[in-house]
Amino acid sequence: MDKSQKSKPTKPQRIISADSIEMSKRINNEWRRYKNGKLGSELTQKNAAEQIGVSQPMFNQMLNGAVSINPMMVLSVSALLRCDLGALVAGLKEYKLLNAVSPTIGKEIPVSITLSGKPVLNRVVSIMTHTMSGAFAVEIDTDEYSPRYSNGEYAIIDPLAKWETGNQVLVRYGKGACIIRVVSSIKGDEVQTYHPTEVGVNTTVDLSDPSISVCGLIRGVQF
């Protein structure tokens, strides 16, 4: 056979299940609902993608049924858009394991401090959350961590969660400013971390250090 007559290899067709396509439609509807509400006026696809840990093009594909959506991503989107997880997965066998997840509830948590270390009095933020004891918020009052965290937002802190590699965490020594770091490795109480936006800024956190006055896992950001 002449080389010119040989057929070109074709890329395997991406198969997306009917349940995943239906989930995309439901998420798209929730996205539109949230964007039309008072809380969603400033939430862009780029911001939303950063919140759930995907790229903006990937988030757009999720909204349009162009990629498969796994259950853990559904859980993240449900928390971001403050929608009823049970209603989101109802009737979809592919996501039935999420029916076992405790429903999210509305809760007010205190804003305790700012990243620069200033105390905050008599302020709360409303969040949708699963059971999370002792949660508090930290006001972002610096551009140091932009675009991951923007000035004027609130980082939601879970002080009791176990740290794991890849987690973004908050640490405060004494009465100084707070720092945000990403966990790279853990050996006993010694945790190696790095800055989420600046290359080469590394910090060793000793969780047994008595000078640490505040620390916790960052669960998300409230606008």
N, C-alpha and C positions, 0 to 999 in steps of 0.2 A: 504494500500500500504506500502511495506517495505520502511523504511527511505532511504535505499541505492538506491532505485529506483526513489526517488523524484528528479526532475530536478532542477538544480541550477538556481537561479534567474539570468537573463541576464541584463546587463547594457543597458539602452536605447541608441539606435544608434544616434550618432550625425548627424544632418541633416545640410548640408551646401548647400546653394542655388547655382544655376548655375551662377548667377551674381557674387557671392562671389568667386567662383572658377575661373571665368574669370578674376576677379580683381586680384587674387593672381598671375595669369600668367602675367598680365600686370605689376604688381609691381616687379615681379621677373625679367622681361625684363629690367625695368628701373634700378633696382639694378645692374644688370650686366653692363648696359651701363655706369652708374655712376662709378662703380668700375674700369672700363677700361679707364676712363678719368683721367686727371691729378689731379683733385680735390679728387678723391675717392681712391687713392692708399693706404692711411693710415686708411681709414674708415673700421672698422671691424663690424661684426654683433653685437658684444657687445656694441660698441660705438653707433651704429645706434639705438639699442634698448633703450639705456639710453636716447638718444635724444628725442624719441617719447613716452617715459614713459612706456615701457613694458619690460619684461624679455627677455634675449637672446633666450631661447627656444621658447618663444611665437613669437618672430620676425622670427625665422626660420620656424615655422609652418605657419606663414603668407605667406612666400615666397613659401611654398610648398603646399598651398591649404588645410591645415589640420585644420584650424579654420576659423570661419566666420569673415569677416572684416567689421566693421561698418564705416559709412561715415566720422565720425570725425577722425578715424585713417587714412583713405585715405587722408584727408586734411593734416595731420601731415607728412605722408610719401611724399606727393607731395612737401611740403616745404623742407623737408630734402634732397630729391634727385634732387631738382630743375627741376622738370618735368612739362609739360603742364597739368594742372588739367583737362581742358576741354577734351583733348585727352584721358586722363586716364579713365574718366567716360563715354565717348561717347558710346551711345547705351545701357547702362545698367540702367534699370528702378529703380533698388534698390538704385542707387546713383544719381538719377536725381536732388535731392535737391541741390547737389553741383554745378549744372549748374548756380545757382543764386549767387554763391560766386564770388566776383570780382576776375579777373585773377591776378596771381602773375606777378610782373614785376621786371626786373633787376634794381638794384639801388646801388650806392656807398654811404656809410655813413662814417663819420669821426671816427677815433680811438682817443678818447679824453684823456683818462688817463689809467694807469695800476691799478691793484687791490692794489698795494702797495702805490699808490698815486702819482706816477711819471707822469709828463705831457708828452704827445705824440704830436709831431708836424708833419704836412704834411704827415699823413698816413691815408689811407682809406681801407675799406674792401668792397667787392662786395657781395651783398646778393640778394636773391629772396624774395620778400615780398608783402603783401597786403598793402593797404594804411596805413602808419604809420608815423605820423608827428614828427619831431624832434628826430628821432632815432639816436643813436650813439653806438659805440662799446667800450668795456673796455678790455684791454689786460690782460689775466691771466698770471701773473708772479710769481706765488707761487704754491706750492703743497698742500696748506692747505685744498683745497676742492676736492682733488683727491679721488676717481676716477670720481666724478660727473663733475668736471671741471679740465682740465689738463693744466699744464704749456705750454704756447705757443698758446693757443686757444684764441678766442675773444668772449666775451659774448655780445649778441645783446640786447640793452636796449631800451625799450619803456617808455619814461618819462611821458606820458600822460594817460596811461591805468589805469583803476580802479583796485585796489588790491582786491583780493578775497582769501579766505582760500585755502591753498595748493599752491598758487603762490610762485615762487622763485623770490626774489627781491634783488636789490642792494641799499645800503645806504652809503653815505659818509658824515662825520661830518667835517666841515671846510675844511682844506687842508690835512687832514690825510688820512690813508688808507681806502679803501672801504671794506665793509663787505657784504657777501651774506647770506641771511637768508630765511627760509621758513615760510610763514604766517600761524599761527595756529588759531588766532582769531582776530576780529576787533571790537572795541567799540569806535565809533566816530573817533577821530584822533589818538587814542591809539591802536597800533597794536602789538600783541604778536607774537614773532617769535622764531624759533629755528635754530640751525646750521644744514645744510643739510647732514653733514657726521659725526659730533662729538656729541655723546649723552650727554645731560645735559648742553649744551651751549645755553642759552636762552637770548633773547634781547627784550626789550620793545622799540618800535620805536614810537615817538610822531611826527606825520606828521606836526604838527604846530610849531615844534622846529625850530627857525630861524637859528640855527647852522648847519642844514642839507643843504649841498651845492649841493649834487647830490643824486637823488633817481630815481628808476624806476623799471618796471617789466622786468624780463629777458625773452625774447621771444625765445631764442635759442642760439646755439653756432656755431661759424664759425671756421673751422680748418685752 
